[in-house]
Amino acid sequence: MASEDFQRVPSARDREIESVAEFDEVVAGGTLVGYRLQSLDLTDRTFALLATDTAGAVFLGCRMAPDVTAKVRADGALVFPPVPDLPFDPYRGLLYTPDELFDGVDGGYDRTPDARSYAWFQRTRSDGDIFASMLRSIHDDSISDALDEYLAGARVVGVMGGHAMGRGSEEYAGAARLGRTLTRHGYTVATGGGPGAMEAANLGAYAAPFRDAMLGEALELLAGVPSFAPSVSDWARAAFAVRRRHPRGGESVGIPTWFYGHEPPNAFASHIGKYFANATREDGLLARSTAGVVFLPGAAGTVQEIFDNATPNYYGSRGAPTPMVLVNRVHWTEHLPLWPLLQALAKERPMAARIALVDSVDEAPQALTRLGA
């Protein structure tokens, strides 16, 4: 098919196919014209592909029999073949799960897909290889697309805070209560997906469907391994022990990065959008927190996130400003006196009515409601 014919494929018919079940449903309609198929094993769908028009389709990392590959290319489809020997799938259509990233952790964290992807990133990010750079970009764009699909229509509240917040601390327990309360009020909790405050908020969301005592039990179990240092393996195994004891917990999102690969993702976010590019990850996390952001005490990283969030609220570049709730008055007025500056920025602007400072984490949900979340 000529290139001009490919461009005339009606965009309204373009649709992503991200599972074999969806493939079967679409093929039953008689055509794959204009569809985009992401990372599917179609080796058992040879007859269907040979019998179906695939003009204008795009096959991203799909596994197919050689004669099928030749046929769909002859139809005019574009075929991006799977990339061998990668520890990750650059064309993936869905977000990660904790079980996927931590597969094999019983034999040691270094064997997991998460650790192997970080090792690959460490090897390739400094050698200037354009192919590796392209693969990272394709992967991260696929993750962004999957996040947008999963969060469509959700009321997302971001919870930001330091990675150093230890299991067993009152601060960790407070962040977990926050995640639980937000989830029970119908919000989708989104965090940076790592340890500390991020893990605690995702844990709280996971605990939301259970009786209140479950969270106390989980906190007690996790306190036995307070940090991911010195052993990520032990830290992760403790989280999975909680999940086995209390399966089918509540959903939440974690958005970590291999840029900080020494910090593992936490196992309590049900859906994980892990990125190679940290800047894309940070901006995307805040942009998707459409119902507001709660900032727990933190250091430089949390300060950066506050101003990354404040800037579009100040200029209105993402529309109406979204709520910002800072937790712990002493921390944000004395230890890191950011609150007065935020107030000065917001003065006489619409964002002035969308910022709040509260003393305790338990006040944050009410503050969000007061600010119009």
Short mmCIF file of the C-alpha atoms (twelve columns), coordinates in Angstrom:
data_MODEL
# 
_entry.id   MODEL 
# 
loop_
_atom_site.group_PDB 
_atom_site.id 
_atom_site.type_symbol 
_atom_site.label_atom_id 
_atom_site.label_alt_id 
_atom_site.label_comp_id 
_atom_site.label_asym_id 
_atom_site.label_seq_id 
_atom_site.Cartn_x 
_atom_site.Cartn_y 
_atom_site.Cartn_z 
_atom_site.pdbx_PDB_model_num 
ATOM 1   C CA . MET A 1   0.000   0.000   0.000  1 
ATOM 2   C CA . ALA A 2   1.350   3.447   -0.887 1 
ATOM 3   C CA . SER A 3   2.296   5.849   1.923  1 
ATOM 4   C CA . GLU A 4   -0.527  8.232   0.998  1 
ATOM 5   C CA . ASP A 5   -3.015  5.357   1.369  1 
ATOM 6   C CA . PHE A 6   -1.602  4.565   4.795  1 
ATOM 7   C CA . GLN A 7   -2.166  8.170   5.869  1 
ATOM 8   C CA . ARG A 8   -5.784  8.061   4.676  1 
ATOM 9   C CA . VAL A 9   -6.715  5.348   7.200  1 
ATOM 10  C CA . PRO A 10  -9.553  7.012   9.144  1 
ATOM 11  C CA . SER A 11  -8.190  8.120   12.518 1 
ATOM 12  C CA . ALA A 12  -11.589 7.463   14.105 1 
ATOM 13  C CA . ARG A 13  -11.035 3.753   13.518 1 
ATOM 14  C CA . ASP A 14  -7.619  3.697   15.129 1 
ATOM 15  C CA . ARG A 15  -7.767  1.813   18.399 1 
ATOM 16  C CA . GLU A 16  -5.241  0.203   20.681 1 
ATOM 17  C CA . ILE A 17  -5.428  -3.543  21.261 1 
ATOM 18  C CA . GLU A 18  -3.581  -4.452  24.448 1 
ATOM 19  C CA . SER A 19  -4.698  -8.018  25.184 1 
ATOM 20  C CA . VAL A 20  -5.325  -11.206 23.244 1 
ATOM 21  C CA . ALA A 21  -8.935  -11.177 24.469 1 
ATOM 22  C CA . GLU A 22  -9.425  -7.753  22.924 1 
ATOM 23  C CA . PHE A 23  -7.742  -8.969  19.730 1 
ATOM 24  C CA . ASP A 24  -10.247 -11.824 19.489 1 
ATOM 25  C CA . GLU A 25  -13.138 -9.420  19.976 1 
ATOM 26  C CA . VAL A 26  -11.931 -7.046  17.267 1 
ATOM 27  C CA . VAL A 27  -11.077 -9.781  14.766 1 
ATOM 28  C CA . ALA A 28  -14.605 -11.148 15.153 1 
ATOM 29  C CA . GLY A 29  -15.726 -7.876  13.592 1 
ATOM 30  C CA . GLY A 30  -13.838 -8.774  10.416 1 
ATOM 31  C CA . THR A 31  -11.056 -6.188  10.220 1 
ATOM 32  C CA . LEU A 32  -7.912  -4.897  11.872 1 
ATOM 33  C CA . VAL A 33  -7.595  -1.914  9.552  1 
ATOM 34  C CA . GLY A 34  -6.097  1.052   11.385 1 
ATOM 35  C CA . TYR A 35  -5.650  -0.666  14.737 1 
ATOM 36  C CA . ARG A 36  -2.539  -0.495  16.928 1 
ATOM 37  C CA . LEU A 37  -1.586  -3.787  18.565 1 
ATOM 38  C CA . GLN A 38  0.796   -3.598  21.518 1 
ATOM 39  C CA . SER A 39  3.073   -6.384  22.682 1 
ATOM 40  C CA . LEU A 40  0.804   -9.360  22.024 1 
ATOM 41  C CA . ASP A 41  1.742   -12.997 21.585 1 
ATOM 42  C CA . LEU A 42  -0.157  -13.789 18.388 1 
ATOM 43  C CA . THR A 43  1.631   -17.009 17.535 1 
ATOM 44  C CA . ASP A 44  -1.620  -18.886 18.208 1 
ATOM 45  C CA . ARG A 45  -3.647  -16.483 16.061 1 
ATOM 46  C CA . THR A 46  -2.077  -17.309 12.702 1 
ATOM 47  C CA . PHE A 47  -5.305  -18.268 10.933 1 
ATOM 48  C CA . ALA A 48  -7.129  -15.163 12.155 1 
ATOM 49  C CA . LEU A 49  -4.336  -12.870 10.972 1 
ATOM 50  C CA . LEU A 50  -4.040  -14.559 7.575  1 
ATOM 51  C CA . ALA A 51  -7.792  -14.197 7.086  1 
ATOM 52  C CA . THR A 52  -8.129  -10.574 8.262  1 
ATOM 53  C CA . ASP A 53  -7.329  -7.309  6.496  1 
ATOM 54  C CA . THR A 54  -4.598  -5.490  8.449  1 
ATOM 55  C CA . ALA A 55  -4.093  -2.487  6.157  1 
ATOM 56  C CA . GLY A 56  -2.874  0.526   8.108  1 
ATOM 57  C CA . ALA A 57  -2.440  -1.477  11.288 1 
ATOM 58  C CA . VAL A 58  0.644   -1.084  13.467 1 
ATOM 59  C CA . PHE A 59  2.098   -4.101  15.278 1 
ATOM 60  C CA . LEU A 60  4.295   -2.988  18.182 1 
ATOM 61  C CA . GLY A 61  6.455   -5.780  19.543 1 
ATOM 62  C CA . CYS A 62  3.940   -8.503  18.687 1 
ATOM 63  C CA . ARG A 63  5.116   -12.082 18.304 1 
ATOM 64  C CA . MET A 64  3.847   -13.685 15.088 1 
ATOM 65  C CA . ALA A 65  4.717   -16.570 12.799 1 
ATOM 66  C CA . PRO A 66  7.108   -15.518 9.978  1 
ATOM 67  C CA . ASP A 67  4.525   -16.057 7.245  1 
ATOM 68  C CA . VAL A 68  2.046   -13.900 9.177  1 
ATOM 69  C CA . THR A 69  4.622   -11.121 9.501  1 
ATOM 70  C CA . ALA A 70  5.157   -11.207 5.726  1 
ATOM 71  C CA . LYS A 71  1.414   -11.175 5.089  1 
ATOM 72  C CA . VAL A 72  0.569   -8.189  7.316  1 
ATOM 73  C CA . ARG A 73  3.457   -6.235  5.837  1 
ATOM 74  C CA . ALA A 74  2.119   -7.025  2.368  1 
ATOM 75  C CA . ASP A 75  -1.261  -5.687  3.538  1 
ATOM 76  C CA . GLY A 76  0.417   -2.387  4.324  1 
ATOM 77  C CA . ALA A 77  0.790   -2.775  8.073  1 
ATOM 78  C CA . LEU A 78  3.811   -1.494  9.957  1 
ATOM 79  C CA . VAL A 79  5.631   -4.096  12.041 1 
ATOM 80  C CA . PHE A 80  7.968   -3.149  14.879 1 
ATOM 81  C CA . PRO A 81  9.411   -6.519  15.936 1 
ATOM 82  C CA . PRO A 82  10.139  -7.509  19.536 1 
ATOM 83  C CA . VAL A 83  13.578  -6.481  20.772 1 
ATOM 84  C CA . PRO A 84  15.535  -9.503  22.030 1 
ATOM 85  C CA . ASP A 85  17.462  -9.685  25.301 1 
ATOM 86  C CA . LEU A 86  15.804  -6.734  27.007 1 
ATOM 87  C CA . PRO A 87  14.721  -6.998  30.668 1 
ATOM 88  C CA . PHE A 88  11.668  -4.847  29.885 1 
ATOM 89  C CA . ASP A 89  9.137   -4.522  27.075 1 
ATOM 90  C CA . PRO A 90  9.353   -1.095  25.393 1 
ATOM 91  C CA . TYR A 91  5.993   -1.545  23.653 1 
ATOM 92  C CA . ARG A 92  3.961   -2.637  26.675 1 
ATOM 93  C CA . GLY A 93  0.336   -1.589  26.655 1 
ATOM 94  C CA . LEU A 94  -0.406  -1.927  30.368 1 
ATOM 95  C CA . LEU A 95  1.025   -0.627  33.623 1 
ATOM 96  C CA . TYR A 96  3.291   -2.812  35.728 1 
ATOM 97  C CA . THR A 97  2.147   -4.807  38.733 1 
ATOM 98  C CA . PRO A 98  4.256   -5.409  41.859 1 
ATOM 99  C CA . ASP A 99  4.317   -9.140  41.111 1 
ATOM 100 C CA . GLU A 100 5.728   -8.442  37.665 1 
ATOM 101 C CA . LEU A 101 8.506   -6.097  38.795 1 
ATOM 102 C CA . PHE A 102 9.465   -8.252  41.786 1 
ATOM 103 C CA . ASP A 103 9.221   -11.606 40.024 1 
ATOM 104 C CA . GLY A 104 11.930  -13.853 41.458 1 
ATOM 105 C CA . VAL A 105 12.577  -11.756 44.573 1 
ATOM 106 C CA . ASP A 106 12.628  -14.900 46.708 1 
ATOM 107 C CA . GLY A 107 15.936  -15.675 45.032 1 
ATOM 108 C CA . GLY A 108 17.236  -12.148 45.625 1 
ATOM 109 C CA . TYR A 109 16.227  -8.706  44.390 1 
ATOM 110 C CA . ASP A 110 19.071  -8.617  41.851 1 
ATOM 111 C CA . ARG A 111 17.267  -11.301 39.841 1 
ATOM 112 C CA . THR A 112 14.040  -9.367  39.446 1 
ATOM 113 C CA . PRO A 113 12.960  -7.566  36.260 1 
ATOM 114 C CA . ASP A 114 13.070  -4.301  38.208 1 
ATOM 115 C CA . ALA A 115 16.702  -4.720  39.213 1 
ATOM 116 C CA . ARG A 116 17.742  -6.021  35.791 1 
ATOM 117 C CA . SER A 117 16.060  -3.061  34.063 1 
ATOM 118 C CA . TYR A 118 17.963  -0.684  36.320 1 
ATOM 119 C CA . ALA A 119 21.220  -2.493  35.524 1 
ATOM 120 C CA . TRP A 120 20.476  -2.180  31.793 1 
ATOM 121 C CA . PHE A 121 19.753  1.528   32.277 1 
ATOM 122 C CA . GLN A 122 23.042  2.012   34.110 1 
ATOM 123 C CA . ARG A 123 24.942  0.326   31.279 1 
ATOM 124 C CA . THR A 124 23.284  2.189   28.414 1 
ATOM 125 C CA . ARG A 125 22.487  5.710   29.592 1 
ATOM 126 C CA . SER A 126 26.084  6.898   29.436 1 
ATOM 127 C CA . ASP A 127 27.256  5.253   26.217 1 
ATOM 128 C CA . GLY A 128 25.346  7.501   23.803 1 
ATOM 129 C CA . ASP A 129 23.682  4.610   21.988 1 
ATOM 130 C CA . ILE A 130 20.791  6.106   20.018 1 
ATOM 131 C CA . PHE A 131 19.031  2.730   19.892 1 
ATOM 132 C CA . ALA A 132 18.970  2.404   23.693 1 
ATOM 133 C CA . SER A 133 17.789  5.997   23.986 1 
ATOM 134 C CA . MET A 134 14.984  5.296   21.522 1 
ATOM 135 C CA . LEU A 135 13.907  2.203   23.439 1 
ATOM 136 C CA . ARG A 136 13.726  4.180   26.683 1 
ATOM 137 C CA . SER A 137 11.640  6.859   25.018 1 
ATOM 138 C CA . ILE A 138 9.224   4.377   23.461 1 
ATOM 139 C CA . HIS A 139 8.857   2.605   26.798 1 
ATOM 140 C CA . ASP A 140 8.143   5.817   28.707 1 
ATOM 141 C CA . ASP A 141 5.615   6.994   26.142 1 
ATOM 142 C CA . SER A 142 3.850   3.634   26.408 1 
ATOM 143 C CA . ILE A 143 3.728   4.039   30.189 1 
ATOM 144 C CA . SER A 144 2.247   7.531   29.852 1 
ATOM 145 C CA . ASP A 145 -0.420  6.196   27.524 1 
ATOM 146 C CA . ALA A 146 -1.249  3.369   29.939 1 
ATOM 147 C CA . LEU A 147 -1.483  5.807   32.855 1 
ATOM 148 C CA . ASP A 148 -3.870  8.052   30.944 1 
ATOM 149 C CA . GLU A 149 -6.070  5.085   30.114 1 
ATOM 150 C CA . TYR A 150 -6.123  3.753   33.670 1 
ATOM 151 C CA . LEU A 151 -6.762  7.125   35.322 1 
ATOM 152 C CA . ALA A 152 -9.362  8.396   32.846 1 
ATOM 153 C CA . GLY A 153 -12.209 9.912   34.849 1 
ATOM 154 C CA . ALA A 154 -10.596 9.232   38.239 1 
ATOM 155 C CA . ARG A 155 -10.325 11.798  41.032 1 
ATOM 156 C CA . VAL A 156 -6.590  11.544  41.628 1 
ATOM 157 C CA . VAL A 157 -4.899  12.892  44.750 1 
ATOM 158 C CA . GLY A 158 -1.134  12.871  44.796 1 
ATOM 159 C CA . VAL A 159 0.666   12.154  48.062 1 
ATOM 160 C CA . MET A 160 4.247   13.418  48.147 1 
ATOM 161 C CA . GLY A 161 6.828   12.943  50.865 1 
ATOM 162 C CA . GLY A 162 10.297  11.766  51.700 1 
ATOM 163 C CA . HIS A 163 11.682  8.326   50.892 1 
ATOM 164 C CA . ALA A 164 13.486  8.190   54.236 1 
ATOM 165 C CA . MET A 165 10.295  7.903   56.317 1 
ATOM 166 C CA . GLY A 166 10.815  4.590   58.082 1 
ATOM 167 C CA . ARG A 167 8.388   1.777   58.634 1 
ATOM 168 C CA . GLY A 168 7.496   1.627   62.316 1 
ATOM 169 C CA . SER A 169 7.441   5.406   62.754 1 
ATOM 170 C CA . GLU A 170 4.343   7.413   63.649 1 
ATOM 171 C CA . GLU A 171 4.894   9.470   60.508 1 
ATOM 172 C CA . TYR A 172 4.704   6.322   58.383 1 
ATOM 173 C CA . ALA A 173 1.516   5.228   60.153 1 
ATOM 174 C CA . GLY A 174 0.003   8.675   59.589 1 
ATOM 175 C CA . ALA A 175 0.766   8.579   55.863 1 
ATOM 176 C CA . ALA A 176 -0.858  5.142   55.699 1 
ATOM 177 C CA . ARG A 177 -3.992  6.422   57.433 1 
ATOM 178 C CA . LEU A 178 -4.080  9.264   54.918 1 
ATOM 179 C CA . GLY A 179 -3.957  6.874   51.961 1 
ATOM 180 C CA . ARG A 180 -6.705  4.757   53.512 1 
ATOM 181 C CA . THR A 181 -8.985  7.735   54.185 1 
ATOM 182 C CA . LEU A 182 -8.527  9.197   50.702 1 
ATOM 183 C CA . THR A 183 -9.308  5.860   49.074 1 
ATOM 184 C CA . ARG A 184 -12.389 5.346   51.200 1 
ATOM 185 C CA . HIS A 185 -13.599 8.792   50.104 1 
ATOM 186 C CA . GLY A 186 -13.437 7.777   46.463 1 
ATOM 187 C CA . TYR A 187 -10.094 9.267   45.485 1 
ATOM 188 C CA . THR A 188 -7.365  7.410   43.615 1 
ATOM 189 C CA . VAL A 189 -4.101  7.789   45.512 1 
ATOM 190 C CA . ALA A 190 -1.025  8.422   43.368 1 
ATOM 191 C CA . THR A 191 2.501   8.536   44.749 1 
ATOM 192 C CA . GLY A 192 6.064   8.521   43.506 1 
ATOM 193 C CA . GLY A 193 5.888   4.764   43.939 1 
ATOM 194 C CA . GLY A 194 8.957   4.333   46.094 1 
ATOM 195 C CA . PRO A 195 9.664   3.658   49.766 1 
ATOM 196 C CA . GLY A 196 8.978   5.849   52.805 1 
ATOM 197 C CA . ALA A 197 5.971   8.155   52.663 1 
ATOM 198 C CA . MET A 198 5.156   6.889   49.180 1 
ATOM 199 C CA . GLU A 199 4.934   3.275   50.289 1 
ATOM 200 C CA . ALA A 200 2.905   4.259   53.349 1 
ATOM 201 C CA . ALA A 201 0.256   6.063   51.285 1 
ATOM 202 C CA . ASN A 202 -0.003  3.154   48.847 1 
ATOM 203 C CA . LEU A 203 -0.247  0.768   51.802 1 
ATOM 204 C CA . GLY A 204 -3.135  2.803   53.183 1 
ATOM 205 C CA . ALA A 205 -4.949  2.601   49.866 1 
ATOM 206 C CA . TYR A 206 -4.333  -1.153  49.816 1 
ATOM 207 C CA . ALA A 207 -5.819  -1.420  53.330 1 
ATOM 208 C CA . ALA A 208 -8.946  0.607   52.521 1 
ATOM 209 C CA . PRO A 209 -11.328 -2.338  51.810 1 
ATOM 210 C CA . PHE A 210 -10.409 -4.161  55.022 1 
ATOM 211 C CA . ARG A 211 -11.437 -3.604  58.628 1 
ATOM 212 C CA . ASP A 212 -9.410  -0.918  60.400 1 
ATOM 213 C CA . ALA A 213 -7.422  -3.463  62.406 1 
ATOM 214 C CA . MET A 214 -5.812  -4.802  59.247 1 
ATOM 215 C CA . LEU A 215 -3.694  -1.667  58.849 1 
ATOM 216 C CA . GLY A 216 -2.380  -2.003  62.384 1 
ATOM 217 C CA . GLU A 217 -1.422  -5.615  61.715 1 
ATOM 218 C CA . ALA A 218 0.350   -4.638  58.507 1 
ATOM 219 C CA . LEU A 219 2.249   -1.807  60.174 1 
ATOM 220 C CA . GLU A 220 3.448   -4.141  62.911 1 
ATOM 221 C CA . LEU A 221 4.648   -6.733  60.419 1 
ATOM 222 C CA . LEU A 222 6.427   -4.179  58.238 1 
ATOM 223 C CA . ALA A 223 8.156   -2.550  61.215 1 
ATOM 224 C CA . GLY A 224 10.409  -5.604  61.421 1 
ATOM 225 C CA . VAL A 225 12.142  -4.419  58.228 1 
ATOM 226 C CA . PRO A 226 12.108  -0.626  58.613 1 
ATOM 227 C CA . SER A 227 14.085  0.276   55.490 1 
ATOM 228 C CA . PHE A 228 15.082  -1.002  52.054 1 
ATOM 229 C CA . ALA A 229 18.693  -0.615  53.187 1 
ATOM 230 C CA . PRO A 230 20.665  -2.772  53.591 1 
ATOM 231 C CA . SER A 231 18.441  -5.416  51.948 1 
ATOM 232 C CA . VAL A 232 15.857  -4.606  49.299 1 
ATOM 233 C CA . SER A 233 15.044  -8.310  49.193 1 
ATOM 234 C CA . ASP A 234 14.042  -8.456  52.876 1 
ATOM 235 C CA . TRP A 235 12.156  -5.158  52.581 1 
ATOM 236 C CA . ALA A 236 10.144  -6.387  49.597 1 
ATOM 237 C CA . ARG A 237 9.476   -9.814  51.098 1 
ATOM 238 C CA . ALA A 238 7.901   -8.180  54.161 1 
ATOM 239 C CA . ALA A 239 5.512   -6.270  51.906 1 
ATOM 240 C CA . PHE A 240 4.559   -9.390  49.988 1 
ATOM 241 C CA . ALA A 241 3.967   -11.189 53.296 1 
ATOM 242 C CA . VAL A 242 1.338   -8.529  54.090 1 
ATOM 243 C CA . ARG A 243 -0.206  -8.959  50.658 1 
ATOM 244 C CA . ARG A 244 -0.407  -12.737 51.047 1 
ATOM 245 C CA . ARG A 245 -2.031  -12.411 54.453 1 
ATOM 246 C CA . HIS A 246 -4.513  -9.854  53.104 1 
ATOM 247 C CA . PRO A 247 -5.003  -10.467 49.368 1 
ATOM 248 C CA . ARG A 248 -7.062  -8.325  46.976 1 
ATOM 249 C CA . GLY A 249 -6.439  -4.956  48.577 1 
ATOM 250 C CA . GLY A 250 -7.504  -1.552  47.304 1 
ATOM 251 C CA . GLU A 251 -6.104  0.027   44.166 1 
ATOM 252 C CA . SER A 252 -3.682  2.934   43.881 1 
ATOM 253 C CA . VAL A 253 -0.958  4.162   41.557 1 
ATOM 254 C CA . GLY A 254 2.794   4.377   42.004 1 
ATOM 255 C CA . ILE A 255 4.944   6.312   39.543 1 
ATOM 256 C CA . PRO A 256 8.621   5.585   40.300 1 
ATOM 257 C CA . THR A 257 11.724  5.874   38.153 1 
ATOM 258 C CA . TRP A 258 14.800  3.849   37.301 1 
ATOM 259 C CA . PHE A 259 16.717  7.124   37.419 1 
ATOM 260 C CA . TYR A 260 16.701  6.570   41.183 1 
ATOM 261 C CA . GLY A 261 17.171  2.858   40.761 1 
ATOM 262 C CA . HIS A 262 18.725  2.402   44.177 1 
ATOM 263 C CA . GLU A 263 15.226  3.143   45.532 1 
ATOM 264 C CA . PRO A 264 12.972  0.181   44.724 1 
ATOM 265 C CA . PRO A 265 9.279   0.526   43.896 1 
ATOM 266 C CA . ASN A 266 6.902   -0.422  46.663 1 
ATOM 267 C CA . ALA A 267 4.673   -3.477  46.467 1 
ATOM 268 C CA . PHE A 268 1.428   -1.837  47.626 1 
ATOM 269 C CA . ALA A 269 0.613   0.240   44.546 1 
ATOM 270 C CA . SER A 270 -1.654  -1.970  42.452 1 
ATOM 271 C CA . HIS A 271 -0.663  -0.192  39.224 1 
ATOM 272 C CA . ILE A 272 2.898   0.997   38.643 1 
ATOM 273 C CA . GLY A 273 3.985   3.373   35.914 1 
ATOM 274 C CA . LYS A 274 7.759   3.157   36.084 1 
ATOM 275 C CA . TYR A 275 9.826   5.505   33.925 1 
ATOM 276 C CA . PHE A 276 13.409  5.834   32.788 1 
ATOM 277 C CA . ALA A 277 13.153  9.636   32.423 1 
ATOM 278 C CA . ASN A 278 12.692  11.202  35.852 1 
ATOM 279 C CA . ALA A 279 11.597  14.599  34.534 1 
ATOM 280 C CA . THR A 280 8.781   13.004  32.532 1 
ATOM 281 C CA . ARG A 281 7.776   10.973  35.569 1 
ATOM 282 C CA . GLU A 282 7.708   13.948  37.981 1 
ATOM 283 C CA . ASP A 283 5.747   16.252  35.694 1 
ATOM 284 C CA . GLY A 284 3.334   13.472  34.754 1 
ATOM 285 C CA . LEU A 285 2.633   12.534  38.369 1 
ATOM 286 C CA . LEU A 286 1.736   16.096  39.326 1 
ATOM 287 C CA . ALA A 287 -0.233  16.764  36.139 1 
ATOM 288 C CA . ARG A 288 -2.361  13.673  36.752 1 
ATOM 289 C CA . SER A 289 -3.125  14.661  40.374 1 
ATOM 290 C CA . THR A 290 -6.243  16.461  39.207 1 
ATOM 291 C CA . ALA A 291 -7.977  16.505  42.612 1 
ATOM 292 C CA . GLY A 292 -5.002  17.959  44.460 1 
ATOM 293 C CA . VAL A 293 -1.728  17.071  46.130 1 
ATOM 294 C CA . VAL A 294 -0.878  16.457  49.790 1 
ATOM 295 C CA . PHE A 295 2.735   17.254  50.666 1 
ATOM 296 C CA . LEU A 296 4.073   15.442  53.713 1 
ATOM 297 C CA . PRO A 297 7.314   16.555  55.388 1 
ATOM 298 C CA . GLY A 298 10.279  15.991  53.128 1 
ATOM 299 C CA . ALA A 299 13.536  17.507  51.987 1 
ATOM 300 C CA . ALA A 300 14.857  18.744  48.636 1 
ATOM 301 C CA . GLY A 301 12.838  16.355  46.486 1 
ATOM 302 C CA . THR A 302 9.552   17.292  48.127 1 
ATOM 303 C CA . VAL A 303 10.413  20.997  47.959 1 
ATOM 304 C CA . GLN A 304 11.023  20.617  44.232 1 
ATOM 305 C CA . GLU A 305 7.664   18.865  43.833 1 
ATOM 306 C CA . ILE A 306 5.876   21.672  45.670 1 
ATOM 307 C CA . PHE A 307 7.200   24.266  43.249 1 
ATOM 308 C CA . ASP A 308 6.688   22.000  40.244 1 
ATOM 309 C CA . ASN A 309 3.039   21.922  41.333 1 
ATOM 310 C CA . ALA A 310 2.838   25.595  42.263 1 
ATOM 311 C CA . THR A 311 4.141   26.865  38.916 1 
ATOM 312 C CA . PRO A 312 1.210   25.730  36.713 1 
ATOM 313 C CA . ASN A 313 -1.192  26.766  39.493 1 
ATOM 314 C CA . TYR A 314 0.387   30.223  39.506 1 
ATOM 315 C CA . TYR A 315 0.233   30.676  35.737 1 
ATOM 316 C CA . GLY A 316 -2.951  28.698  35.148 1 
ATOM 317 C CA . SER A 317 -1.183  26.715  32.446 1 
ATOM 318 C CA . ARG A 318 -3.192  23.559  33.267 1 
ATOM 319 C CA . GLY A 319 -6.476  25.374  33.791 1 
ATOM 320 C CA . ALA A 320 -7.905  26.149  37.209 1 
ATOM 321 C CA . PRO A 321 -5.443  25.657  40.086 1 
ATOM 322 C CA . THR A 322 -5.668  22.388  41.960 1 
ATOM 323 C CA . PRO A 323 -5.581  22.065  45.776 1 
ATOM 324 C CA . MET A 324 -2.227  21.947  47.556 1 
ATOM 325 C CA . VAL A 325 -2.163  20.824  51.194 1 
ATOM 326 C CA . LEU A 326 1.081   21.047  53.164 1 
ATOM 327 C CA . VAL A 327 1.228   18.885  56.298 1 
ATOM 328 C CA . ASN A 328 3.153   19.813  59.472 1 
ATOM 329 C CA . ARG A 329 3.196   23.525  60.290 1 
ATOM 330 C CA . VAL A 330 6.518   23.421  62.116 1 
ATOM 331 C CA . HIS A 331 8.269   21.678  59.226 1 
ATOM 332 C CA . TRP A 332 7.015   24.054  56.529 1 
ATOM 333 C CA . THR A 333 7.321   27.293  58.529 1 
ATOM 334 C CA . GLU A 334 10.458  26.698  60.620 1 
ATOM 335 C CA . HIS A 335 12.573  23.767  59.414 1 
ATOM 336 C CA . LEU A 336 11.991  24.534  55.726 1 
ATOM 337 C CA . PRO A 337 10.039  27.838  55.703 1 
ATOM 338 C CA . LEU A 338 8.377   27.281  52.361 1 
ATOM 339 C CA . TRP A 339 4.813   28.154  53.380 1 
ATOM 340 C CA . PRO A 340 5.338   31.963  53.578 1 
ATOM 341 C CA . LEU A 341 6.810   31.948  50.074 1 
ATOM 342 C CA . LEU A 342 3.924   29.882  48.744 1 
ATOM 343 C CA . GLN A 343 1.469   32.324  50.316 1 
ATOM 344 C CA . ALA A 344 3.316   35.256  48.750 1 
ATOM 345 C CA . LEU A 345 3.186   33.624  45.318 1 
ATOM 346 C CA . ALA A 346 -0.515  32.904  45.653 1 
ATOM 347 C CA . LYS A 347 -1.501  36.379  46.877 1 
ATOM 348 C CA . GLU A 348 -4.283  37.938  44.772 1 
ATOM 349 C CA . ARG A 349 -4.310  34.961  42.417 1 
ATOM 350 C CA . PRO A 350 -6.890  32.165  42.058 1 
ATOM 351 C CA . MET A 351 -4.445  29.720  43.640 1 
ATOM 352 C CA . ALA A 352 -4.716  31.586  46.954 1 
ATOM 353 C CA . ALA A 353 -7.994  29.808  47.614 1 
ATOM 354 C CA . ARG A 354 -6.443  26.433  46.782 1 
ATOM 355 C CA . ILE A 355 -3.570  26.206  49.271 1 
ATOM 356 C CA . ALA A 356 -3.659  25.120  52.908 1 
ATOM 357 C CA . LEU A 357 -1.277  24.354  55.752 1 
ATOM 358 C CA . VAL A 358 -2.385  21.852  58.398 1 
ATOM 359 C CA . ASP A 359 -0.768  20.603  61.580 1 
ATOM 360 C CA . SER A 360 -1.365  16.866  61.208 1 
ATOM 361 C CA . VAL A 361 -1.815  14.341  58.453 1 
ATOM 362 C CA . ASP A 362 -5.284  13.480  59.757 1 
ATOM 363 C CA . GLU A 363 -6.458  17.006  58.853 1 
ATOM 364 C CA . ALA A 364 -5.416  16.708  55.213 1 
ATOM 365 C CA . PRO A 365 -8.555  15.014  53.802 1 
ATOM 366 C CA . GLN A 366 -10.793 17.689  55.307 1 
ATOM 367 C CA . ALA A 367 -8.503  20.388  53.950 1 
ATOM 368 C CA . LEU A 368 -8.790  18.911  50.458 1 
ATOM 369 C CA . THR A 369 -12.574 18.991  50.722 1 
ATOM 370 C CA . ARG A 370 -12.482 22.573  51.957 1 
ATOM 371 C CA . LEU A 371 -10.319 23.588  49.006 1 
ATOM 372 C CA . GLY A 372 -12.784 22.077  46.571 1 
ATOM 373 C CA . ALA A 373 -11.190 18.749  45.680 1 
# 
